[in-house]
Amino acid sequence: MSASVEMSAGQAKAEATADATIEPVDLTKTGSGPGAEKGAGISRTPIWPDYFARLGQPDAANWQYQGYWSDTFNCWRAFYSLMFLHPVKSFLGLKHFFQSLIYRISDESHGRAWLPLIVVLTPILMLFAPIFSLLAVAIAPPYLQHVKKIEIPPLFQPFSFMGWANYNVMLMTMFTLHAYLQHKAGLHPSRALKHSSKIFWHEVFENHLPEGHHATKEYAVIVHGHVRGELPEDDIVIKPTHGGAGVFLRTMTWDAENQVYICEDPEKQPDEATTYTKDELKEFILKIYDNGVIEKLHRTREPFPVSSFRIMTLNADGNAELMAAVFLPAPEGSNSTAYFDLDTYLMNYEDSTIGQPIRPHSDGKYTGIPVPEMNDVIEACIAMHNKMYGDVEISWDVIFTNEGPVYLEGNIFPPGCDYKLSIFKKYENYLWLRRRLLGVPTGMPPGVPEQIP
């Protein structure tokens, strides 16, 4: 099914159901599990099942789709058509996004203090953001690596200069659309602080998942470099509360006989230790982490490797929809699917199995593995997203264990995350999304469930 056909179907669905009352989803039905037979299929039709615009590209990590000049034309055309055809809406959306970004990377006080400056800078960004993107991409990597001494994940290293600059223009275009919807819904930019917190997502899952679905088990939190709670004698994962791409995500296996934690992550820096006593691990945490969480290291069930599934949902008018679901296997030996996720598999929606890999050089060894729980997981994600209107796109990370699905987090880089990668596979996709997000009614649509604060 082509993206343009799905676009038309999705638009027709949106127009037909714009005033419909949202029926609650019954998530108490099981009928699926790790031992179930394949063939049940997934009940929802995704908007963009091949959401990766990189599908079939020789190098799936360079963010070039149709070639640099074609990509540049499409990205800049989308950005400037939005800015010039809808200047007021663009101003409100771009201002809301940049204030959200300030909150995300700093704190409440800085978010408020920067507001007057953002109001002044927004018209300038409306005119020159693509040019600023070129300058930023030229300057940022060497600055981060050599001046700030920040660990740069391998996921980011293959970015070409030209592809990365266009990717940023795409992001700003999508963020402007998403943030305009947040502005109309009355959501304050400080909400970005919650979205970037692992603790926030843990609470969402604890309170809103159906029976048989689980949040990650949280042992302790790290606040200003100090551990609140006890380090358990168990396998654990340490995550920064804010941030992504697997940066300083570390897994520790507990060796009961020697009373030490063992870290063999290939992502760790050369000067990091391999074994830690409890006291040594606390010292390491004090040195590395400002704020974070310590969770149980959940194991994916056979025959999956270390892996997660990502379910992407869209909520443009109060009725969440499935955009796509993909499988993200980690490479051999790695414990982070985010840090190295250069291999990705699409889902086969007809029989709920893992489908084709997006990279032409993938060995495709996971294709055909049944995932009978996927339909129930998608319904759980849709139900939660219906309670988060204004958060236009959410990418849900879930792992499948012998004890049932375990939800890791939702990804919202305010306000949006993944599906921007497919928008310029067909320019019509962007136009379809622009019409939907700029045409929604003011405020919260009628009939939406009680919202997650």
C-alpha positions in Angstrom: 0.0 0.0 0.0 1.5 3.3 -1.0 1.8 6.2 1.4 -0.4 8.4 -0.8 -3.2 5.9 -0.8 -3.0 5.6 3.0 -2.9 9.4 3.3 -6.2 9.6 1.5 -7.7 6.9 3.6 -6.5 8.5 6.8 -7.9 11.9 5.7 -11.3 10.3 4.9 -11.4 8.6 8.2 -10.6 11.8 10.0 -13.3 13.7 8.2 -15.9 11.0 8.9 -15.1 10.7 12.6 -14.3 14.3 13.5 -17.5 14.6 15.5 -17.8 11.0 16.7 -17.8 10.1 20.4 -14.7 8.1 21.3 -15.6 4.6 22.5 -13.5 3.2 25.3 -11.2 0.4 24.4 -11.6 -2.9 26.3 -8.1 -3.9 27.3 -9.1 -6.7 29.6 -9.3 -9.1 26.8 -6.2 -11.2 26.5 -6.3 -14.2 24.1 -2.7 -13.6 23.2 0.6 -14.2 24.8 4.2 -15.5 24.3 3.0 -19.0 23.4 0.1 -18.0 21.1 0.1 -19.1 17.5 0.8 -16.6 14.8 -1.8 -15.6 12.3 -4.2 -13.4 14.4 -3.0 -10.2 12.8 -3.3 -6.6 13.9 -6.7 -5.1 13.9 -5.7 -1.5 13.1 -4.6 -0.3 9.7 -1.5 1.9 10.1 -1.3 5.3 8.5 2.3 4.9 7.3 3.3 1.3 7.8 6.7 2.0 6.1 7.2 5.1 8.2 11.0 5.1 7.7 11.7 7.3 4.7 15.0 5.6 4.6 13.5 2.3 3.5 15.8 0.6 1.0 18.5 3.3 1.2 22.1 2.1 0.7 23.0 3.8 4.0 20.0 4.0 6.2 21.7 6.3 8.7 22.6 9.3 6.6 19.2 10.9 6.5 19.2 11.4 2.8 16.1 10.1 1.0 15.8 11.1 -2.6 19.3 12.7 -2.9 20.6 15.9 -1.3 19.2 18.5 -3.7 15.8 16.9 -4.0 15.7 16.6 -0.2 16.8 20.2 0.3 14.0 21.4 -2.1 11.3 19.4 -0.3 12.4 20.4 3.2 12.9 24.1 2.5 9.7 24.2 0.4 7.7 22.7 3.3 9.3 25.0 5.9 8.9 28.2 4.0 5.4 27.4 2.6 4.3 26.9 6.2 5.9 30.1 7.4 4.7 32.3 4.5 1.2 30.8 3.9 0.4 30.6 7.6 2.5 33.3 9.3 0.4 33.7 12.5 0.0 30.0 13.1 3.6 29.5 12.4 4.7 32.2 14.8 2.5 30.7 17.6 3.8 27.2 16.9 7.4 28.0 16.5 7.4 30.2 19.7 5.7 27.5 21.7 8.2 24.9 20.4 11.3 26.9 21.3 10.0 27.7 24.7 9.3 23.9 25.2 12.8 23.2 24.1 14.2 25.7 26.7 12.2 24.0 29.4 13.4 20.6 28.3 17.1 21.4 28.2 17.1 23.6 31.3 14.5 24.1 34.0 11.3 26.0 35.0 13.0 29.3 35.8 15.0 29.4 32.6 11.8 28.5 30.6 10.0 31.5 32.0 13.0 33.9 31.8 13.6 33.1 28.1 10.0 33.8 27.0 10.5 37.5 26.1 13.7 36.8 24.1 12.0 33.9 22.2 9.1 36.2 21.2 11.7 38.5 19.6 13.7 35.7 18.0 10.8 33.8 16.5 10.3 36.0 13.5 14.0 35.8 12.7 13.9 32.0 13.0 10.9 32.0 10.7 13.1 33.6 8.0 16.5 32.1 8.6 16.1 28.7 10.4 17.3 26.5 7.5 20.5 28.7 7.2 21.0 28.5 10.9 20.7 24.7 10.6 23.6 24.5 8.2 25.8 26.6 10.5 24.8 24.5 13.6 25.6 21.2 11.9 29.0 22.5 10.8 29.8 23.7 14.4 28.1 21.4 16.8 29.8 18.0 16.4 33.4 19.2 16.8 32.3 21.5 19.7 30.5 18.7 21.5 33.3 16.2 21.0 36.4 18.3 21.5 35.3 21.1 23.8 32.5 19.7 25.9 33.9 16.2 25.8 30.4 14.7 25.4 30.0 11.1 24.4 28.6 11.0 20.8 26.7 7.8 20.2 27.5 5.8 17.1 23.9 6.3 16.0 24.7 9.9 15.3 28.2 9.5 13.8 27.0 8.4 10.3 25.1 11.6 9.8 26.3 13.4 6.7 26.6 17.2 6.9 24.0 17.7 4.2 21.6 15.1 5.4 21.7 16.3 9.0 21.0 19.9 8.1 17.9 18.9 6.1 16.8 16.6 9.0 16.9 19.6 11.3 14.7 21.7 8.9 12.2 18.8 8.8 12.2 18.7 12.6 11.4 22.4 12.9 8.7 22.1 10.3 7.0 19.3 12.2 7.6 20.8 15.6 5.9 24.0 14.5 2.8 22.1 13.4 2.7 20.0 16.6 3.4 23.0 18.9 0.6 25.0 17.3 -1.8 22.2 18.3 -0.4 22.3 21.8 -0.9 26.0 21.9 -4.5 25.7 20.8 -5.2 23.0 23.4 -3.9 25.2 26.1 -0.9 23.1 27.1 1.9 25.0 28.7 5.4 24.6 27.2 6.6 23.5 30.7 4.9 20.1 29.9 8.1 19.3 28.1 9.8 18.8 31.5 7.4 15.9 32.2 7.8 14.4 28.8 11.6 14.1 29.2 11.4 12.4 32.5 11.6 8.6 32.9 9.8 8.9 36.2 6.8 10.5 34.5 6.4 7.6 32.1 6.8 5.1 34.9 3.9 6.7 36.6 1.8 6.8 33.4 2.3 3.1 32.9 1.7 2.2 36.5 -1.7 3.9 36.4 -3.0 3.3 32.9 -1.8 -0.1 31.6 -4.3 -3.0 31.4 -3.9 -6.2 33.3 -1.0 -8.3 32.2 1.0 -5.3 31.0 3.7 -3.9 33.2 5.8 -0.8 33.8 9.5 -1.3 34.4 10.3 -2.1 38.1 11.9 1.0 39.7 14.4 0.4 42.5 15.8 3.9 43.1 16.1 7.4 41.7 19.2 9.6 41.3 18.7 13.2 42.4 21.6 15.6 42.1 24.0 12.8 41.9 22.8 11.0 45.0 20.9 7.7 45.1 17.6 7.7 46.8 16.8 4.1 47.6 19.0 1.0 47.9 21.0 -0.6 45.2 19.4 -4.0 44.8 21.2 -7.3 44.5 19.7 -7.8 41.1 20.5 -7.1 37.4 19.8 -3.4 36.9 19.8 -0.7 34.2 20.8 2.9 35.0 19.2 5.6 32.9 19.6 9.4 32.9 16.2 10.9 33.7 16.6 13.2 30.7 18.1 12.6 27.4 18.1 9.8 24.8 20.0 7.8 22.2 21.3 5.5 24.9 23.9 8.1 26.2 25.2 6.8 29.5 22.6 4.1 29.7 24.4 1.3 31.5 23.4 -2.2 32.4 24.8 -4.0 35.5 24.6 -7.7 36.0 24.7 -8.8 39.7 27.3 -11.4 40.6 26.0 -12.9 43.8 29.1 -15.0 44.5 31.5 -12.2 44.3 29.1 -9.5 45.5 29.9 -7.1 42.6 28.1 -5.6 39.6 29.5 -6.4 36.2 29.2 -4.0 33.2 30.2 -5.3 29.8 28.3 -2.8 27.7 30.3 -2.0 24.5 28.9 1.5 24.8 30.9 2.3 28.0 33.9 4.6 27.8 37.5 3.1 27.8 38.2 4.5 31.3 35.0 2.9 32.8 35.4 -0.1 35.1 34.0 -3.6 34.3 33.2 -4.6 37.9 31.8 -2.5 40.8 31.1 -3.1 44.5 28.1 -1.4 45.8 30.2 1.5 47.1 32.1 1.8 43.9 28.9 1.9 41.9 27.5 4.7 44.1 30.8 6.6 43.5 30.4 6.0 39.7 26.8 7.3 39.8 27.9 10.4 41.8 30.5 11.1 39.1 28.4 10.5 36.0 24.7 11.0 36.7 23.0 14.2 37.9 19.4 12.8 37.8 18.3 9.4 36.7 16.5 6.1 37.6 17.7 2.7 38.5 15.4 0.0 37.2 15.3 -3.8 37.0 17.0 -5.1 33.8 14.1 -6.9 32.2 15.0 -9.7 29.7 13.4 -10.1 26.4 11.9 -13.6 25.7 13.3 -16.1 23.3 14.0 -15.9 20.4 14.4 -12.2 20.6 17.8 -10.6 21.3 18.1 -7.6 23.5 15.5 -5.5 21.8 12.5 -3.3 22.0 9.4 -2.6 19.8 8.4 0.9 19.0 4.8 1.7 18.4 4.0 5.1 16.9 0.6 6.7 17.4 -0.8 10.0 16.1 -3.5 12.1 17.9 -4.5 15.0 15.8 -8.1 15.5 16.8 -8.7 13.6 20.0 -8.9 10.1 18.5 -5.5 8.4 18.4 -4.4 6.3 15.4 -1.7 3.8 14.7 1.0 5.1 12.4 3.4 2.2 12.5 5.1 -0.4 14.6 8.7 -1.5 14.2 11.2 -3.9 15.8 14.6 -2.5 17.0 17.2 -5.3 17.7 20.4 -4.4 19.5 23.6 -5.7 17.9 25.3 -8.7 19.4 26.7 -7.9 22.9 25.0 -4.5 23.2 22.4 -3.8 25.8 21.0 -0.6 24.2 18.7 -0.6 21.2 18.8 3.2 21.0 22.6 3.5 21.0 23.2 1.4 17.9 19.8 1.0 16.4 20.9 1.0 12.8 18.9 -2.1 12.0 15.1 -1.9 12.1 12.4 -4.2 11.0 8.9 -3.3 10.0 5.9 -5.2 11.3 3.8 -7.5 9.2 0.3 -6.4 10.2 -1.6 -9.3 8.5 -0.2 -12.0 10.7 1.5 -10.0 13.5 5.0 -11.2 12.7 8.3 -9.3 12.3 8.5 -8.2 8.7 11.2 -6.9 6.4 14.3 -5.0 7.6 14.7 -1.5 6.4 18.4 -1.8 5.7 19.3 -3.5 2.4 22.5 -4.9 4.1 20.5 -6.5 7.0 20.7 -10.3 7.2 16.9 -10.3 8.0 17.3 -13.1 10.5 14.4 -11.9 12.7 11.8 -11.8 9.8 8.9 -14.1 10.4 9.1 -14.3 14.3 5.5 -14.2 15.6 4.6 -11.4 18.0 1.0 -12.4 19.1 1.0 -9.7 21.9 1.4 -6.9 19.5 -2.3 -6.2 18.9 -3.0 -5.9 22.6 0.1 -3.6 23.1 -1.0 -1.3 20.2 -4.5 -1.0 21.8 -2.9 -0.1 25.1 -0.8 2.6 23.5 -3.8 4.0 21.6 -5.9 4.1 24.8 -3.1 6.0 26.7 -2.6 8.4 23.8 -6.3 9.2 23.8 -5.7 10.6 27.3 -2.8 12.8 26.1 -4.3 15.1 23.5 -2.0 17.8 22.3 0.9 15.3 22.4 0.6 14.8 18.7 2.9 11.9 18.2 4.2 9.4 20.8 6.6 6.6 20.2 6.1 3.9 22.8 9.1 1.6 23.6 8.0 -1.9 24.8 9.9 -5.1 25.3 8.3 -8.6 25.3 9.2 -10.8 28.3 8.1 -14.2 29.5 6.0 -12.3 32.1 4.2 -10.1 29.5 4.9 -6.8 27.8 7.0 -4.3 29.7 6.7 -0.6 28.8 10.0 1.4 29.0 8.9 4.9 28.1 7.1 7.1 25.6 9.2 9.4 23.4 8.0 12.9 22.9 10.7 15.4 21.9 8.2 18.2 22.3 6.1 18.1 20.4 6.8 15.0 18.3 9.3 12.3 17.6 9.6 9.7 14.9 7.3 9.9 12.0 8.9 13.1 10.6 11.3 10.6 9.0 8.6 9.6 6.5 7.0 12.9 5.8 9.2 13.7 2.8 9.1 10.3 1.3 6.0 11.8 -0.4 5.5 15.5 -0.2 1.7 14.8 -0.1 2.3 13.2 3.3 3.4 16.6 4.6 0.5 18.4 3.0 -2.0 15.9 4.5 -0.5 16.4 8.0 -0.5 20.2 7.7 -4.1 20.2 6.8 -5.0 18.1 9.7 -3.0 19.9 12.4 -3.8 23.4 11.2 -7.5 22.6 10.8 -8.4 21.2 14.2 -10.9 23.1 16.4 -9.7 25.4 19.1 -9.2 23.9 22.5 -9.9 20.3 23.7 -12.1 18.4 21.3 -15.5 17.2 22.8 -15.7 13.6 23.9 -12.1 13.0 24.8 -11.4 10.9 28.0 -10.1 12.5 31.2 -6.6 13.6 30.4 -3.3 12.5 32.0 -2.0 15.6 33.8 
